[in-house]
Amino acid sequence: MLKKIIDWIDERVKIREVIENNLTGYMVPANLNFWYSMGAVLLAMLFIQFVTGILLLIYYVPHVDKAFGSVTYITNEVPFGWLIRRVHAMAANIFIAVLFLHMFSTLFMGSYKKPRELQWMSGCVLFALGLLAALSGYLLPWSQLSYWATTVATNTVSAFPFIGNELVRWIRGAERVEQATLGRFFALHVIVVPLLFLGLVAAHLFFIRRTGISSPPGTRKEELKKVPFVPHFALEDLKVIYFFVGFLFIFVFFYPRLYFPPDALKPADPFFTPPHIKPEWYFLANYETLKLIPSKFLGVFIQLAVALFLFLLPLVDTGSERYPLKRPFFLTFAILGVLAFLALTILGEIL
């Protein structure tokens, strides 16, 4: 019966040809390593986010008077609601962490070089969208932590000369974080960002498919052997996905307070600012940079300049050499950049 259904579909859309071209007949370098599975992990985490997000939307109410109560209801009353909420929150953190790992590994292995410039650029935009998704979703529980962290984050935009205050009001939809802000962030989180994400992920995968997966740097042509993506590398991807899913559930079941500190369990109070409010860990380096640089505008400008430089890196670093040790100038600056990011993140956490 199943074969007849497949034959019927194949007669019309050539499904076996599609499978052959994109799975069993798609050849990839045989010496791909752990780092090449980060993209598959991101797709798995994105799928988890979509599924758990849709389930949360069934009960969530995007209104300042009901948002926190609806989240509390999901957590305490809905069967397995606590599990869905924890998985959604923790998977978001792992998604961002793997995004960083994917970007860093691509950077160090020189996989952004010709002919893969569009892969890198679309990946940079996806990285920015991932951070925007995290920021917009952070406000939705309408807790003390989410309210004041969003207030601090949106205040950053005021650093722009002349138009800074207007930009803050435009982002919030009001003078302060209120219903208009919640509505805007809700629309961003559940409609705008997911649609942009799906389109860009499709474009990113299209670029990868057209240019092929790069072999690890230092691979000589005589050593280059190719194997079918399915089953060889697909099984390697699954191993890494299972590892990160296991990691996810360790945090879900044993360390939930890492993402749900006391201020995340209290409803938002616009008239009381909790002490030591900080953004999430993935924004700590940016936050600490603004604290250390006396001019807020200069701090924002430097961060935007670094982001633009990274986006345009394939057009700046046009050499063909990809092996890190043979690019000492690049390697020195890349390591210093990573160490600076880690130092600022740790500093932002402990201060």
BATOR-704955 format. One record per residue (C-alpha): residue in one letter; z, x, y. Coordinates in pm, whole numbers, plus 50000, padded with zeros to 5 digits. Example, Ala and Ser with C-alpha at 12.3 -4.5 7.8 and 13.67 -1.06 7.14 Angstrom:
<atoms>
A507805123049550/S507145136749894/
</atoms>
This chain:
<atoms>
M500005000050000/L500975027850243/K497795046950160/K495715016050236/I497395012250576/I496815049050656/D493195046550539/W492695015650760/I494105033951064/D492215065950982/E488925047150962/R489415035851321/V491205064151505/K490795094151270/I494565098851238/R494245125350967/E492085146251200/V494725143451474/I497445154551232/E495315183451111/N494485195451462/N497995193151603/L500365198951309/T499235213450978/G496115229751123/Y497715242251443/M498245279751401/V501085298751572/P502205335451556/A504245342051242/N506825363951420/L508155337651663/N511925340051703/F514925318251790/W514025317152160/Y510735299552093/S512635269251957/M514335261552289/G511525237852386/A512015217752066/V515765215952132/L515045202752483/L512805175552339/A515525165952090/M518185164252363/L515805144452585/F515305119352302/I519085116252260/Q519435110652637/F516825083152637/V518325064652340/T521955066852454/G520945059252814/I519185027052710/L522255016452509/L524525023052808/L522225003053036/I522904971752830/Y526444969852973/Y526394991553286/V526494973753625/P525224994253924/H527584979654184/V530474997354358/D532894969354262/K531824968153897/A530405002153799/F533695018653703/G534874987053526/S531644984553328/V531945020853219/T535565014653120/Y534454984052922/I531785004552745/T534335031352658/N537185008752545/E535664975752429/V532064980352312/P531874990951945/F531175028451942/G530725027052318/W533025057052359/L530795076752124/I527565067252303/R529055076152643/R530385109752523/V527115118852351/H525145109752665/A527415130652888/M527675160652657/A523975160652567/A523205162552941/N525265194452965/I523615209752660/F520195199552793/I520855218253120/A522295248452934/V519235250652707/L516975246553013/F518595277953158/L518165296352826/H514535285452799/M513745296853153/F515555330053111/S513875337852778/T510435329052919/L511165351253217/F512305381553015/M509505378752761/G506865376453034/S505495344052888/Y504685331753239/K501825356553275/K498115348653261/P496845325353115/R500155306153107/E500845302553479/L500625264553468/Q503115263453179/W505655282553390/M505045262053705/S505305228653525/G508435241953352/C509975250553691/V509345215153814/L510865201353491/F513895223553551/A514305208753901/L513895173453761/G516565180853499/L519015190653773/L518055159653974/A518645137653668/A522065153453619/L522985149253987/S521825113054010/G523535103353683/Y526765119953787/L527475093254050/L526895063053826/P530425060553671/W531755056754030/S534875077053952/Q536875098554192/L535205129754059/S531655115954073/Y532125100354418/W533485131354589/A531245155954403/T528255135654521/T529655135154875/V529905173154871/A526435177354718/T524695154454968/N526525170855259/T524715203155172/V521475189055312/S523055187055658/A522475224855684/F518845219055781/P518525222756160/F517595192356371/I516965168656077/G519945177055852/N522125147155939/E519165123355917/L518305137155573/V521865131055454/R521715095055577/W518315090455413/I519525103555077/R522685082455087/G521095052355250/A524155050955474/E526585072655668/R528715078355360/V528385073954986/E528425036454920/Q526455008354750/A523125019654898/T523705054554754/L524635041054411/G521515019154410/R519255048254505/F520785071954251/F520625045153982/A516905039454048/L516315077154045/H518225082153722/V516825053853513/I513275049253649/V511875076053880/V513085107953709/P512395095953349/L508825085853440/L508185118953615/F509795137153322/L507575120253064/G504435127953263/L505365164353322/V506505169952963/A503105156852848/A501365180353093/H503585209652987/L502805203852617/F499105200252700/F499115234152875/I500895249952577/R498415234352338/R495435246852537/T496635282452599/G498535286752273/I502045299952212/S502465335952323/S503555361152062/P506775381052129/P506195410152371/G505425443052200/T503465427051914/R500395448151832/K497125430951750/E497085445151399/E500565430151341/L499595395651469/K499555370951183/K499305333351227/V500755305151018/P500465266851039/F502925251151281/V503815225851007/P505695233550792/H506495269750882/F507635269851244/A508525232651245/L511265240650991/E512555268651214/D512635244251506/L514635219551298/K517195246351208/V517825254151576/I517895217051668/Y520505210551398/F522575239551532/F522655225251884/V523255189651761/G526215203051561/F527405221151873/L527055188352067/F529245168951826/I531915196051821/F532375189452195/V532045151652152/F534825149251894/F537135178451974/Y536735187752343/P535885156052539/R538235165352827/L535905193852924/Y533585167753070/F536145140353138/P538985155953345/P541655132753498/D539665125953817/A536745113753605/L538995086453465/K540045071653800/P537975047154007/A536415060654327/D538645059354635/P536725067354958/F540055071255145/F541595098054923/T539955131854860/P541205148354538/P542125185154572/H539735211854441/I536685189454400/K533825209954255/P530325202254137/E529355205253772/W529095240253623/Y525305241853667/F525705237854046/L528685261254085/A526565291954171/N524785272554447/Y528095258554571/E529765292754579/T526775308154759/L527195282955040/K530905290955059/L530365328655077/I527585328455338/P528955319555686/S525765301355790/K525185270655574/F521515269955680/L521055306155571/G522685298255236/V520355268755173/F517325288555297/I518065317755059/Q518385294154763/L515135276254845/A513385309854893/V514585321754549/A513425289054389/L509985291754555/F509675328354451/L510425319454087/F507905290954099/L505195314354231/L506215343954012/P503045343053792/L500965347354109/V503145376754223/D503635395153893/T500025396953778/G500275427453551/S499445423753183/E502505442353049/R505115418452903/Y507565441552724/P510775441752935/L511635478852887/K508185488353016/R508835468753336/P511955486653471/F511625473053826/F511365437253704/L514055442053439/T516545456053693/F516095427153935/A516115401053655/I519375414453509/L520955416453855/G519865380553922/V521375367953596/L524625387153655/A524835373554011/F524335338153882/L527045342553615/A529445359153863/L528995331354121/T529455304753850/I532695320753726/L533895325854082/G533185289554165/E535155278653860/I538295299353918/L538575295454298/
</atoms>
